[in-house]
Amino acid sequence: MEVIHRKGAVGFGAGNIRALAQSIICDKQQKKARLAQSIIHNQQ
């Protein structure tokens, strides 16, 4: 866990939330692709 202190900040920032959400979506897509490749490889 990482804690970041932002002096004077009152929120996390909408841009950061969007970037975090996009990162999570991308990670899930990559995991799905790796799983699919693994399944295909194991069936051969």
Gaussian input, Z-matrix of N, CA and C with variables (Angstrom, degrees):
# hf/3-21g

backbone

0 1
 N
 C     1     B1
 C     2     B2     1     A1
 N     3     B3     2     A2     1     D1
 C     4     B4     3     A3     2     D2
 C     5     B5     4     A4     3     D3
 N     6     B6     5     A5     4     D4
 C     7     B7     6     A6     5     D5
 C     8     B8     7     A7     6     D6
 N     9     B9     8     A8     7     D7
 C    10    B10     9     A9     8     D8
 C    11    B11    10    A10     9     D9
 N    12    B12    11    A11    10    D10
 C    13    B13    12    A12    11    D11
 C    14    B14    13    A13    12    D12
 N    15    B15    14    A14    13    D13
 C    16    B16    15    A15    14    D14
 C    17    B17    16    A16    15    D15
 N    18    B18    17    A17    16    D16
 C    19    B19    18    A18    17    D17
 C    20    B20    19    A19    18    D18
 N    21    B21    20    A20    19    D19
 C    22    B22    21    A21    20    D20
 C    23    B23    22    A22    21    D21
 N    24    B24    23    A23    22    D22
 C    25    B25    24    A24    23    D23
 C    26    B26    25    A25    24    D24
 N    27    B27    26    A26    25    D25
 C    28    B28    27    A27    26    D26
 C    29    B29    28    A28    27    D27
 N    30    B30    29    A29    28    D28
 C    31    B31    30    A30    29    D29
 C    32    B32    31    A31    30    D30
 N    33    B33    32    A32    31    D31
 C    34    B34    33    A33    32    D32
 C    35    B35    34    A34    33    D33
 N    36    B36    35    A35    34    D34
 C    37    B37    36    A36    35    D35
 C    38    B38    37    A37    36    D36
 N    39    B39    38    A38    37    D37
 C    40    B40    39    A39    38    D38
 C    41    B41    40    A40    39    D39
 N    42    B42    41    A41    40    D40
 C    43    B43    42    A42    41    D41
 C    44    B44    43    A43    42    D42
 N    45    B45    44    A44    43    D43
 C    46    B46    45    A45    44    D44
 C    47    B47    46    A46    45    D45
 N    48    B48    47    A47    46    D46
 C    49    B49    48    A48    47    D47
 C    50    B50    49    A49    48    D48
 N    51    B51    50    A50    49    D49
 C    52    B52    51    A51    50    D50
 C    53    B53    52    A52    51    D51
 N    54    B54    53    A53    52    D52
 C    55    B55    54    A54    53    D53
 C    56    B56    55    A55    54    D54
 N    57    B57    56    A56    55    D55
 C    58    B58    57    A57    56    D56
 C    59    B59    58    A58    57    D57
 N    60    B60    59    A59    58    D58
 C    61    B61    60    A60    59    D59
 C    62    B62    61    A61    60    D60
 N    63    B63    62    A62    61    D61
 C    64    B64    63    A63    62    D62
 C    65    B65    64    A64    63    D63
 N    66    B66    65    A65    64    D64
 C    67    B67    66    A66    65    D65
 C    68    B68    67    A67    66    D66
 N    69    B69    68    A68    67    D67
 C    70    B70    69    A69    68    D68
 C    71    B71    70    A70    69    D69
 N    72    B72    71    A71    70    D70
 C    73    B73    72    A72    71    D71
 C    74    B74    73    A73    72    D72
 N    75    B75    74    A74    73    D73
 C    76    B76    75    A75    74    D74
 C    77    B77    76    A76    75    D75
 N    78    B78    77    A77    76    D76
 C    79    B79    78    A78    77    D77
 C    80    B80    79    A79    78    D78
 N    81    B81    80    A80    79    D79
 C    82    B82    81    A81    80    D80
 C    83    B83    82    A82    81    D81
 N    84    B84    83    A83    82    D82
 C    85    B85    84    A84    83    D83
 C    86    B86    85    A85    84    D84
 N    87    B87    86    A86    85    D85
 C    88    B88    87    A87    86    D86
 C    89    B89    88    A88    87    D87
 N    90    B90    89    A89    88    D88
 C    91    B91    90    A90    89    D89
 C    92    B92    91    A91    90    D90
 N    93    B93    92    A92    91    D91
 C    94    B94    93    A93    92    D92
 C    95    B95    94    A94    93    D93
 N    96    B96    95    A95    94    D94
 C    97    B97    96    A96    95    D95
 C    98    B98    97    A97    96    D96
 N    99    B99    98    A98    97    D97
 C   100   B100    99    A99    98    D98
 C   101   B101   100   A100    99    D99
 N   102   B102   101   A101   100   D100
 C   103   B103   102   A102   101   D101
 C   104   B104   103   A103   102   D102
 N   105   B105   104   A104   103   D103
 C   106   B106   105   A105   104   D104
 C   107   B107   106   A106   105   D105
 N   108   B108   107   A107   106   D106
 C   109   B109   108   A108   107   D107
 C   110   B110   109   A109   108   D108
 N   111   B111   110   A110   109   D109
 C   112   B112   111   A111   110   D110
 C   113   B113   112   A112   111   D111
 N   114   B114   113   A113   112   D112
 C   115   B115   114   A114   113   D113
 C   116   B116   115   A115   114   D114
 N   117   B117   116   A116   115   D115
 C   118   B118   117   A117   116   D116
 C   119   B119   118   A118   117   D117
 N   120   B120   119   A119   118   D118
 C   121   B121   120   A120   119   D119
 C   122   B122   121   A121   120   D120
 N   123   B123   122   A122   121   D121
 C   124   B124   123   A123   122   D122
 C   125   B125   124   A124   123   D123
 N   126   B126   125   A125   124   D124
 C   127   B127   126   A126   125   D125
 C   128   B128   127   A127   126   D126
 N   129   B129   128   A128   127   D127
 C   130   B130   129   A129   128   D128
 C   131   B131   130   A130   129   D129

   B1=1.4386
   B2=1.5242
   B3=1.3148
   B4=1.4537
   B5=1.5197
   B6=1.2977
   B7=1.4602
   B8=1.5213
   B9=1.3232
   B10=1.4605
   B11=1.5209
   B12=1.2958
   B13=1.4664
   B14=1.5202
   B15=1.3289
   B16=1.4639
   B17=1.5167
   B18=1.2972
   B19=1.4561
   B20=1.5266
   B21=1.3295
   B22=1.4522
   B23=1.5193
   B24=1.2967
   B25=1.4681
   B26=1.5224
   B27=1.3213
   B28=1.4625
   B29=1.5261
   B30=1.3120
   B31=1.4672
   B32=1.5144
   B33=1.3049
   B34=1.4634
   B35=1.5198
   B36=1.3234
   B37=1.4607
   B38=1.5110
   B39=1.3185
   B40=1.4640
   B41=1.5245
   B42=1.3221
   B43=1.4678
   B44=1.5168
   B45=1.3164
   B46=1.4599
   B47=1.5225
   B48=1.3227
   B49=1.4661
   B50=1.5204
   B51=1.3382
   B52=1.4717
   B53=1.5228
   B54=1.3124
   B55=1.4635
   B56=1.5255
   B57=1.3124
   B58=1.4574
   B59=1.5195
   B60=1.3324
   B61=1.4648
   B62=1.5222
   B63=1.3267
   B64=1.4674
   B65=1.5217
   B66=1.3118
   B67=1.4594
   B68=1.5262
   B69=1.3203
   B70=1.4663
   B71=1.5217
   B72=1.3288
   B73=1.4657
   B74=1.5258
   B75=1.3166
   B76=1.4644
   B77=1.5239
   B78=1.3225
   B79=1.4622
   B80=1.5222
   B81=1.3293
   B82=1.4664
   B83=1.5229
   B84=1.3366
   B85=1.4608
   B86=1.5225
   B87=1.3111
   B88=1.4587
   B89=1.5256
   B90=1.3261
   B91=1.4599
   B92=1.5216
   B93=1.3482
   B94=1.4639
   B95=1.5194
   B96=1.3233
   B97=1.4628
   B98=1.5247
   B99=1.3324
   B100=1.4704
   B101=1.5194
   B102=1.3266
   B103=1.4578
   B104=1.5213
   B105=1.3331
   B106=1.4600
   B107=1.5259
   B108=1.3214
   B109=1.4641
   B110=1.5231
   B111=1.3118
   B112=1.4630
   B113=1.5208
   B114=1.3230
   B115=1.4662
   B116=1.5205
   B117=1.3373
   B118=1.4663
   B119=1.5207
   B120=1.3191
   B121=1.4654
   B122=1.5307
   B123=1.3177
   B124=1.4627
   B125=1.5183
   B126=1.3336
   B127=1.4614
   B128=1.5230
   B129=1.3085
   B130=1.4675
   B131=1.5009
   A1=108.03
   A2=115.56
   A3=121.20
   A4=108.97
   A5=116.27
   A6=121.66
   A7=107.65
   A8=115.48
   A9=120.74
   A10=108.50
   A11=116.40
   A12=121.70
   A13=107.84
   A14=116.37
   A15=121.31
   A16=108.44
   A17=116.76
   A18=122.83
   A19=110.57
   A20=116.15
   A21=121.68
   A22=114.67
   A23=118.46
   A24=121.08
   A25=109.74
   A26=116.32
   A27=120.61
   A28=111.84
   A29=117.73
   A30=120.62
   A31=110.56
   A32=114.91
   A33=120.42
   A34=111.03
   A35=117.56
   A36=121.35
   A37=111.25
   A38=116.42
   A39=121.39
   A40=111.63
   A41=117.23
   A42=120.30
   A43=111.64
   A44=116.55
   A45=120.64
   A46=111.05
   A47=116.63
   A48=120.67
   A49=109.67
   A50=116.66
   A51=120.50
   A52=110.81
   A53=117.05
   A54=121.27
   A55=110.81
   A56=116.96
   A57=120.87
   A58=110.79
   A59=117.28
   A60=121.40
   A61=110.54
   A62=117.40
   A63=120.91
   A64=110.60
   A65=116.79
   A66=121.34
   A67=111.08
   A68=116.81
   A69=121.45
   A70=110.18
   A71=117.36
   A72=121.73
   A73=110.13
   A74=116.99
   A75=121.92
   A76=110.77
   A77=117.13
   A78=121.61
   A79=110.90
   A80=117.39
   A81=121.16
   A82=110.82
   A83=117.10
   A84=120.79
   A85=110.67
   A86=117.22
   A87=120.97
   A88=111.07
   A89=117.24
   A90=120.79
   A91=111.04
   A92=117.09
   A93=121.17
   A94=110.64
   A95=116.67
   A96=121.36
   A97=110.75
   A98=117.22
   A99=120.13
   A100=111.01
   A101=116.99
   A102=120.77
   A103=110.28
   A104=116.93
   A105=121.00
   A106=110.33
   A107=117.67
   A108=121.07
   A109=110.70
   A110=116.81
   A111=121.19
   A112=110.88
   A113=116.65
   A114=121.15
   A115=109.94
   A116=116.74
   A117=120.88
   A118=110.13
   A119=117.01
   A120=121.54
   A121=111.03
   A122=117.81
   A123=121.64
   A124=112.70
   A125=118.30
   A126=121.39
   A127=111.49
   A128=117.68
   A129=120.69
   A130=111.35
   D1=139.09
   D2=179.23
   D3=-118.96
   D4=133.91
   D5=178.16
   D6=-113.76
   D7=129.17
   D8=179.94
   D9=-118.31
   D10=127.60
   D11=177.47
   D12=-96.33
   D13=123.70
   D14=179.28
   D15=-118.62
   D16=99.81
   D17=-177.29
   D18=-58.80
   D19=123.67
   D20=177.23
   D21=81.78
   D22=-1.46
   D23=-179.03
   D24=-76.51
   D25=139.03
   D26=178.90
   D27=-111.79
   D28=-3.49
   D29=179.88
   D30=-156.57
   D31=175.86
   D32=-178.46
   D33=-81.40
   D34=-30.23
   D35=179.11
   D36=103.60
   D37=124.08
   D38=-177.61
   D39=-60.88
   D40=-38.22
   D41=178.93
   D42=-62.96
   D43=-38.51
   D44=178.66
   D45=-66.76
   D46=-39.21
   D47=179.11
   D48=-63.76
   D49=-44.79
   D50=178.93
   D51=-62.09
   D52=-44.41
   D53=-179.86
   D54=-63.68
   D55=-40.78
   D56=177.93
   D57=-63.72
   D58=-45.60
   D59=179.01
   D60=-61.59
   D61=-43.89
   D62=179.81
   D63=-63.69
   D64=-39.03
   D65=178.51
   D66=-63.17
   D67=-41.95
   D68=178.76
   D69=-64.67
   D70=-43.98
   D71=179.11
   D72=-61.50
   D73=-46.37
   D74=-179.94
   D75=-61.65
   D76=-43.31
   D77=179.38
   D78=-61.37
   D79=-42.82
   D80=179.08
   D81=-63.99
   D82=-40.61
   D83=179.23
   D84=-64.62
   D85=-40.92
   D86=178.85
   D87=-65.44
   D88=-40.23
   D89=178.12
   D90=-64.01
   D91=-41.17
   D92=177.35
   D93=-61.41
   D94=-43.73
   D95=-179.23
   D96=-63.87
   D97=-42.67
   D98=178.62
   D99=-65.01
   D100=-39.92
   D101=178.67
   D102=-63.97
   D103=-44.31
   D104=179.37
   D105=-61.69
   D106=-43.57
   D107=178.79
   D108=-63.30
   D109=-39.75
   D110=179.18
   D111=-63.85
   D112=-42.54
   D113=179.51
   D114=-64.46
   D115=-45.70
   D116=179.46
   D117=-61.69
   D118=-44.59
   D119=-179.22
   D120=-62.68
   D121=-40.65
   D122=-178.08
   D123=-73.16
   D124=-19.65
   D125=179.51
   D126=-84.22
   D127=-13.87
   D128=-177.15
   D129=-82.52

